[in-house]
Amino acid sequence: MNTLLAAREHAHAALGARFDLKAFHNLILQSGSMPMTLLNTRVDQWIAKQQGT
């Protein structure tokens, strides 16, 4: 599976109905070019922030 798609599925599973695809895409685009392991960390941080709100 594509790593980016896996990150999206992970975020969707973690957030359920609170998952916002547009916000997820903004996170990915604003992060720029980076190793996928770092992107996964950023996604996990974003999930934690979304769960806190």
The first five atom37 places (N, CA, C, CB, O) and aatype in JSON, in Angstrom:
{
  "aatype": [12, 2, 16, 10, 10, 0, 0, 1, 6, 8, 0, 8, 0, 0, 10, 7, 0, 1, 13, 3, 10, 11, 0, 13, 8, 2, 10, 9, 10, 5, 15, 7, 15, 12, 14, 12, 16, 10, 10, 2, 16, 1, 19, 3, 5, 17, 9, 0, 11, 5, 5, 7, 16],
  "atom_mask": [
    [1, 1, 1, 1, 1],
    [1, 1, 1, 1, 1],
    [1, 1, 1, 1, 1],
    [1, 1, 1, 1, 1],
    [1, 1, 1, 1, 1],
    [1, 1, 1, 1, 1],
    [1, 1, 1, 1, 1],
    [1, 1, 1, 1, 1],
    [1, 1, 1, 1, 1],
    [1, 1, 1, 1, 1],
    [1, 1, 1, 1, 1],
    [1, 1, 1, 1, 1],
    [1, 1, 1, 1, 1],
    [1, 1, 1, 1, 1],
    [1, 1, 1, 1, 1],
    [1, 1, 1, 0, 1],
    [1, 1, 1, 1, 1],
    [1, 1, 1, 1, 1],
    [1, 1, 1, 1, 1],
    [1, 1, 1, 1, 1],
    [1, 1, 1, 1, 1],
    [1, 1, 1, 1, 1],
    [1, 1, 1, 1, 1],
    [1, 1, 1, 1, 1],
    [1, 1, 1, 1, 1],
    [1, 1, 1, 1, 1],
    [1, 1, 1, 1, 1],
    [1, 1, 1, 1, 1],
    [1, 1, 1, 1, 1],
    [1, 1, 1, 1, 1],
    [1, 1, 1, 1, 1],
    [1, 1, 1, 0, 1],
    [1, 1, 1, 1, 1],
    [1, 1, 1, 1, 1],
    [1, 1, 1, 1, 1],
    [1, 1, 1, 1, 1],
    [1, 1, 1, 1, 1],
    [1, 1, 1, 1, 1],
    [1, 1, 1, 1, 1],
    [1, 1, 1, 1, 1],
    [1, 1, 1, 1, 1],
    [1, 1, 1, 1, 1],
    [1, 1, 1, 1, 1],
    [1, 1, 1, 1, 1],
    [1, 1, 1, 1, 1],
    [1, 1, 1, 1, 1],
    [1, 1, 1, 1, 1],
    [1, 1, 1, 1, 1],
    [1, 1, 1, 1, 1],
    [1, 1, 1, 1, 1],
    [1, 1, 1, 1, 1],
    [1, 1, 1, 0, 1],
    [1, 1, 1, 1, 1]
  ],
  "atom_positions": [
    [[0.84, -1.18, 0.0], [0.0, 0.0, 0.0], [0.89, 1.24, 0.0], [-0.96, 0.0, 1.22], [1.94, 1.27, 0.63]],
    [[0.46, 2.23, -0.69], [1.15, 3.51, -0.73], [1.26, 4.08, 0.69], [0.41, 4.5, -1.67], [0.29, 4.07, 1.44]],
    [[2.43, 4.57, 1.05], [2.66, 5.07, 2.4], [1.78, 6.26, 2.72], [4.12, 5.45, 2.57], [1.29, 6.39, 3.84]],
    [[1.56, 7.13, 1.75], [0.71, 8.3, 1.97], [-0.74, 7.87, 2.19], [0.81, 9.26, 0.78], [-1.43, 8.42, 3.06]],
    [[-1.19, 6.92, 1.42], [-2.55, 6.4, 1.6], [-2.69, 5.72, 2.96], [-2.91, 5.42, 0.46], [-3.72, 5.83, 3.62]],
    [[-1.66, 5.01, 3.36], [-1.68, 4.35, 4.67], [-1.77, 5.39, 5.79], [-0.42, 3.47, 4.85], [-2.48, 5.17, 6.77]],
    [[-1.06, 6.51, 5.65], [-1.12, 7.58, 6.65], [-2.52, 8.17, 6.71], [-0.08, 8.68, 6.33], [-3.04, 8.47, 7.79]],
    [[-3.14, 8.33, 5.56], [-4.51, 8.85, 5.5], [-5.48, 7.89, 6.17], [-4.93, 9.1, 4.03], [-6.34, 8.31, 6.94]],
    [[-5.35, 6.6, 5.88], [-6.23, 5.6, 6.5], [-6.02, 5.56, 8.01], [-5.97, 4.22, 5.89], [-6.98, 5.41, 8.77]],
    [[-4.77, 5.69, 8.44], [-4.46, 5.71, 9.87], [-5.15, 6.9, 10.54], [-2.92, 5.78, 10.09], [-5.76, 6.75, 11.6]],
    [[-5.05, 8.07, 9.93], [-5.68, 9.26, 10.49], [-7.2, 9.12, 10.51], [-5.27, 10.51, 9.68], [-7.85, 9.5, 11.48]],
    [[-7.75, 8.58, 9.45], [-9.21, 8.4, 9.38], [-9.68, 7.42, 10.44], [-9.63, 7.91, 7.98], [-10.71, 7.65, 11.08]],
    [[-8.94, 6.34, 10.62], [-9.31, 5.34, 11.64], [-9.22, 5.94, 13.05], [-8.39, 4.11, 11.53], [-10.05, 5.64, 13.9]],
    [[-8.22, 6.77, 13.28], [-8.02, 7.35, 14.6], [-9.06, 8.43, 14.92], [-6.63, 7.94, 14.71], [-9.49, 8.57, 16.07]],
    [[-9.47, 9.18, 13.9], [-10.36, 10.32, 14.13], [-11.82, 10.03, 13.84], [-9.92, 11.47, 13.3], [-12.7, 10.75, 14.31]],
    [[-12.09, 9.0, 13.06], [-13.48, 8.67, 12.74], [-14.18, 9.81, 12.04], [0.0, 0.0, 0.0], [-13.69, 10.34, 11.05]],
    [[-15.35, 10.19, 12.56], [-16.16, 11.24, 11.94], [-15.49, 12.61, 12.01], [-17.52, 11.32, 12.62], [-15.86, 13.51, 11.25]],
    [[-14.52, 12.78, 12.9], [-13.82, 14.07, 13.0], [-12.72, 14.23, 11.95], [-13.22, 14.22, 14.38], [-12.11, 15.29, 11.85]],
    [[-12.46, 13.18, 11.18], [-11.44, 13.25, 10.14], [-11.87, 14.25, 9.08], [-11.18, 11.86, 9.5], [-12.97, 14.16, 8.54]],
    [[-10.99, 15.2, 8.78], [-11.25, 16.24, 7.78], [-10.23, 16.06, 6.66], [-11.18, 17.7, 8.41], [-9.05, 16.36, 6.84]],
    [[-10.69, 15.57, 5.52], [-9.78, 15.27, 4.41], [-9.05, 16.52, 3.94], [-10.56, 14.66, 3.25], [-7.86, 16.46, 3.64]],
    [[-9.74, 17.65, 3.87], [-9.11, 18.89, 3.43], [-7.99, 19.3, 4.4], [-10.16, 20.03, 3.31], [-6.91, 19.7, 3.97]],
    [[-8.25, 19.2, 5.68], [-7.22, 19.53, 6.68], [-6.04, 18.57, 6.59], [-7.83, 19.51, 8.09], [-4.89, 18.97, 6.75]],
    [[-6.33, 17.29, 6.33], [-5.26, 16.31, 6.18], [-4.4, 16.66, 4.97], [-5.84, 14.89, 6.04], [-3.17, 16.64, 5.05]],
    [[-5.04, 16.97, 3.86], [-4.29, 17.34, 2.66], [-3.46, 18.6, 2.89], [-5.24, 17.56, 1.48], [-2.32, 18.69, 2.43]],
    [[-4.01, 19.57, 3.6], [-3.25, 20.78, 3.92], [-2.01, 20.44, 4.74], [-4.13, 21.78, 4.68], [-0.94, 20.99, 4.5]],
    [[-2.16, 19.55, 5.7], [-1.01, 19.11, 6.5], [0.08, 18.53, 5.6], [-1.44, 18.07, 7.55], [1.25, 18.88, 5.74]],
    [[-0.32, 17.66, 4.69], [0.65, 17.01, 3.8], [1.34, 18.03, 2.91], [-0.05, 15.93, 2.95], [2.56, 18.01, 2.77]],
    [[0.56, 18.92, 2.31], [1.13, 19.9, 1.39], [2.01, 20.91, 2.11], [0.02, 20.63, 0.65], [3.06, 21.29, 1.6]],
    [[1.61, 21.34, 3.29], [2.39, 22.32, 4.05], [3.67, 21.71, 4.6], [1.56, 22.88, 5.18], [4.63, 22.43, 4.89]],
    [[3.69, 20.4, 4.75], [4.88, 19.74, 5.28], [6.02, 19.73, 4.28], [4.56, 18.31, 5.69], [7.19, 19.63, 4.66]],
    [[5.7, 19.84, 3.01], [6.73, 19.85, 1.98], [7.39, 18.5, 1.82], [0.0, 0.0, 0.0], [6.86, 17.47, 2.25]],
    [[8.55, 18.52, 1.2], [9.29, 17.29, 0.93], [10.02, 16.84, 2.19], [10.28, 17.5, -0.23], [10.79, 17.59, 2.78]],
    [[9.76, 15.6, 2.6], [10.43, 15.05, 3.78], [10.36, 13.53, 3.72], [9.78, 15.58, 5.09], [9.54, 12.97, 3.0]],
    [[11.22, 12.86, 4.48], [11.16, 11.4, 4.52], [9.8, 10.94, 5.06], [12.31, 10.83, 5.4], [9.21, 11.61, 5.91]],
    [[9.33, 9.83, 4.57], [8.02, 9.34, 4.98], [7.94, 9.03, 6.47], [7.67, 8.1, 4.18], [6.88, 9.17, 7.07]],
    [[9.04, 8.62, 7.08], [9.02, 8.36, 8.52], [8.74, 9.64, 9.29], [10.35, 7.73, 8.98], [8.02, 9.63, 10.29]],
    [[9.3, 10.74, 8.83], [9.04, 12.03, 9.47], [7.6, 12.46, 9.21], [10.02, 13.1, 8.96], [6.95, 13.02, 10.1]],
    [[7.11, 12.21, 8.02], [5.72, 12.54, 7.71], [4.77, 11.76, 8.61], [5.41, 12.25, 6.22], [3.77, 12.31, 9.08]],
    [[5.07, 10.5, 8.85], [4.23, 9.69, 9.75], [4.2, 10.3, 11.15], [4.74, 8.24, 9.81], [3.16, 10.29, 11.81]],
    [[5.33, 10.81, 11.6], [5.39, 11.47, 12.9], [4.53, 12.71, 12.9], [6.84, 11.82, 13.26], [3.8, 12.96, 13.86]],
    [[4.61, 13.5, 11.83], [3.78, 14.71, 11.71], [2.3, 14.36, 11.71], [4.14, 15.49, 10.43], [1.5, 15.05, 12.34]],
    [[1.93, 13.29, 11.03], [0.53, 12.86, 10.99], [0.08, 12.45, 12.4], [0.34, 11.67, 9.99], [-1.02, 12.81, 12.82]],
    [[0.92, 11.72, 13.12], [0.57, 11.32, 14.48], [0.39, 12.55, 15.38], [1.65, 10.4, 15.06], [-0.52, 12.57, 16.21]],
    [[1.24, 13.55, 15.22], [1.11, 14.78, 16.0], [-0.19, 15.51, 15.64], [2.32, 15.71, 15.75], [-0.87, 16.04, 16.51]],
    [[-0.52, 15.52, 14.35], [-1.74, 16.17, 13.88], [-2.97, 15.45, 14.46], [-1.8, 16.19, 12.34], [-3.93, 16.09, 14.88]],
    [[-2.93, 14.12, 14.46], [-4.03, 13.34, 15.03], [-4.22, 13.7, 16.5], [-3.77, 11.81, 14.88], [-5.35, 13.94, 16.94]],
    [[-3.13, 13.74, 17.26], [-3.22, 14.07, 18.68], [-3.82, 15.46, 18.88], [-1.83, 13.99, 19.34], [-4.62, 15.66, 19.79]],
    [[-3.43, 16.39, 18.04], [-3.96, 17.76, 18.14], [-5.45, 17.76, 17.83], [-3.21, 18.7, 17.18], [-6.23, 18.44, 18.51]],
    [[-5.86, 17.02, 16.8], [-7.28, 16.97, 16.43], [-8.11, 16.3, 17.53], [-7.45, 16.23, 15.1], [-9.26, 16.69, 17.75]],
    [[-7.56, 15.33, 18.19], [-8.28, 14.64, 19.26], [-8.42, 15.52, 20.49], [-7.57, 13.33, 19.62], [-9.34, 15.35, 21.29]],
    [[-7.49, 16.45, 20.64], [-7.53, 17.35, 21.79], [-8.53, 18.47, 21.65], [0.0, 0.0, 0.0], [-8.84, 19.16, 22.63]],
    [[-9.05, 18.66, 20.44], [-9.99, 19.77, 20.23], [-11.41, 19.3, 20.26], [-9.72, 20.47, 18.92], [-12.34, 20.1, 20.1]]
  ]
}
